[in-house]
Amino acid sequence: MDAVAVIDFETTGMSPDQGCRATEVAVVIVADGRIVDQYQSLMNTGAYIPSFIEELTGISNAMIRTAPSAAQVMSELAAFVGNVPLVAHNAGFDCRFLDAEWARIGHRRQQPFACSMLLARRIYHESPDHKLGTLIRHLGLPDTARHHRALADARMTAHLWLRMVSDIKSRHGLRGVTHEPLCALQKVPKAKFAGYLERHG
């Protein structure tokens, strides 16, 4: 299995288009069927964290005031990730924040994103829903307990990614599954799932 970088952001709100900023980022590198490296940091963007976000994540304005600058963190993140393909749960959210924060330092993402949530909807029809915590419990995967912190969620997503790749291989008789066809598969209608894998797996 090719290496992927599983990323998760904590933020001040739902969208950078609304002026929201990242407060924490974590990336877990997965290769050869296991987690091999990780990066995590709080980041100081100068943005105010609303009280309900502080309650949700446990990240306070006081913590952010002493954190490294956003520019430093995003530069370190760019160097750490390189051109490794990206994965996130509900990737549209993390993709928007990654692109917005990297744009502030003049860096542009080159690699594609795969979304573990979209893929899970096509693989685990029997799951009550496809939120990260629900899937972790449904599949009996390692639960890092500290939900809504970037590293905890990135590590859980990494375990989910590994399980999904394994299940796709075993269910469809494939020897290898790479990031590229999974990026395409997440957009394929459920009825065409198996046929697409047979052609592109």
C-alpha positions in Angstrom: 0.0 0.0 0.0 1.3 3.4 -0.9 2.0 6.0 1.8 -0.7 8.5 2.7 -0.8 11.5 5.0 -3.9 11.5 7.2 -4.7 15.1 8.3 -7.0 16.7 10.8 -7.7 20.3 11.8 -9.3 21.9 14.7 -10.6 25.4 13.9 -12.5 28.4 15.2 -15.5 27.6 13.0 -16.8 25.8 9.9 -15.3 27.6 6.9 -12.3 29.8 6.1 -14.6 31.7 3.7 -16.3 33.0 6.9 -13.1 34.2 8.4 -12.5 31.1 10.5 -9.0 29.9 11.2 -7.2 26.8 12.2 -6.2 26.3 15.9 -4.5 22.9 15.7 -3.3 20.5 13.0 -2.1 17.0 13.0 -0.8 14.6 10.3 -0.2 10.9 10.6 1.9 9.1 7.9 0.7 5.6 7.1 2.9 3.3 5.1 3.3 -0.5 4.7 0.0 -1.0 6.6 0.9 0.9 9.8 1.5 4.4 11.2 5.1 5.3 10.8 5.3 9.0 11.7 3.3 12.0 13.0 3.3 15.8 13.3 1.0 17.8 15.6 1.0 21.5 16.7 -1.3 24.1 18.1 -1.1 27.3 16.0 -1.6 31.0 16.7 -3.4 32.8 14.0 -4.5 35.7 16.2 -8.2 34.5 15.8 -10.5 34.4 18.8 -11.9 30.9 19.8 -15.6 31.1 20.6 -16.6 29.5 24.0 -18.6 26.7 22.4 -15.6 25.7 20.3 -13.4 25.8 23.4 -15.8 23.5 25.2 -15.9 21.1 22.2 -12.1 20.9 21.6 -10.6 21.9 25.0 -8.4 24.3 23.1 -8.5 27.7 24.9 -7.5 31.2 23.8 -4.8 31.1 26.5 -3.3 27.9 24.9 -3.2 29.5 21.5 -1.5 32.7 22.7 1.6 30.7 23.6 1.5 28.5 20.5 3.8 28.8 17.4 2.7 31.2 14.7 0.5 29.9 12.0 3.2 30.6 9.4 5.7 28.5 11.3 3.4 25.6 11.7 2.1 25.6 8.1 5.7 25.8 6.8 6.7 22.8 9.0 3.6 21.0 7.9 4.4 21.5 4.2 8.0 20.2 4.8 6.6 17.2 6.7 3.9 16.2 4.2 5.8 16.9 1.0 3.9 15.5 -1.9 2.4 12.5 -0.1 -1.2 11.9 -1.0 -3.7 13.2 1.6 -6.6 11.6 3.5 -9.1 13.1 5.9 -12.5 12.2 7.3 -15.0 14.7 5.8 -12.1 15.8 3.6 -13.9 18.8 2.2 -13.6 20.6 5.6 -9.9 19.8 6.1 -9.0 20.5 2.5 -10.5 24.0 2.6 -8.6 24.9 5.8 -5.3 23.4 4.5 -5.5 25.3 1.2 -6.5 28.5 3.0 -3.7 28.3 5.6 -1.1 27.3 3.0 -2.1 30.1 0.7 -1.2 32.5 3.5 2.4 31.4 3.3 2.4 31.2 -0.5 2.3 27.4 -0.6 0.0 25.5 -2.9 -1.2 21.9 -2.4 -0.3 19.6 -5.3 -1.6 16.3 -4.1 -5.2 15.0 -4.1 -7.4 14.3 -1.1 -9.2 11.1 -0.4 -12.2 11.2 2.0 -12.6 8.3 4.4 -16.2 9.4 5.1 -17.3 9.2 1.5 -15.5 5.8 1.1 -17.1 4.5 4.3 -20.5 5.3 3.0 -19.8 3.0 0.0 -18.2 0.2 2.0 -20.0 0.0 5.4 -23.7 0.3 4.6 -24.6 -1.4 7.8 -23.0 1.3 10.0 -25.6 3.4 11.9 -24.0 6.5 10.4 -20.6 7.5 9.0 -19.2 9.8 11.6 -15.7 9.0 12.6 -16.5 7.9 16.2 -19.4 5.8 15.1 -17.3 4.0 12.5 -14.5 3.4 15.0 -16.9 1.8 17.4 -18.8 -0.1 14.7 -15.5 -1.7 13.4 -13.9 -2.2 16.8 -10.9 0.0 15.9 -8.5 1.7 18.4 -10.3 4.7 20.0 -7.9 7.4 21.2 -10.7 8.8 23.4 -9.7 12.4 23.0 -12.2 13.2 20.3 -12.1 16.7 18.7 -8.3 17.0 19.1 -6.4 16.9 15.9 -3.9 14.1 16.7 -6.5 11.8 18.2 -8.8 12.2 15.2 -6.0 11.8 12.7 -4.9 8.6 14.4 -8.4 7.2 14.4 -8.8 8.1 10.8 -5.5 6.4 10.0 -6.8 3.2 11.6 -10.1 3.5 9.7 -8.2 4.0 6.4 -6.1 0.9 7.0 -9.2 -1.1 7.8 -11.0 0.1 4.7 -8.1 -0.7 2.4 -7.9 -4.2 3.9 -11.6 -4.8 3.6 -11.7 -3.6 0.0 -8.8 -6.0 -0.9 -10.4 -9.0 0.8 -13.9 -8.4 -0.3 -13.0 -7.9 -3.9 -10.0 -10.2 -4.3 -7.5 -7.4 -5.0 -3.8 -7.7 -4.3 -3.3 -3.9 -4.0 -5.3 -0.8 -3.5 -3.8 2.6 -4.1 -4.8 6.2 -3.2 -5.6 7.2 -6.8 -8.4 4.8 -7.5 -9.9 5.4 -4.0 -10.0 9.1 -4.8 -12.1 8.3 -7.8 -14.1 5.6 -6.1 -15.4 8.0 -3.4 -17.4 9.7 -6.2 -18.7 6.5 -7.8 -22.4 5.6 -7.2 -22.7 2.7 -4.8 -24.3 0.5 -7.4 -21.2 0.7 -9.6 -18.7 0.2 -6.7 -17.6 -3.4 -7.4 -17.3 -2.9 -11.1 -15.1 0.1 -10.8 -12.8 -1.7 -8.4 -12.5 -4.7 -10.8 -11.4 -2.3 -13.6 -9.1 0.0 -11.6 -8.1 -1.8 -8.4 
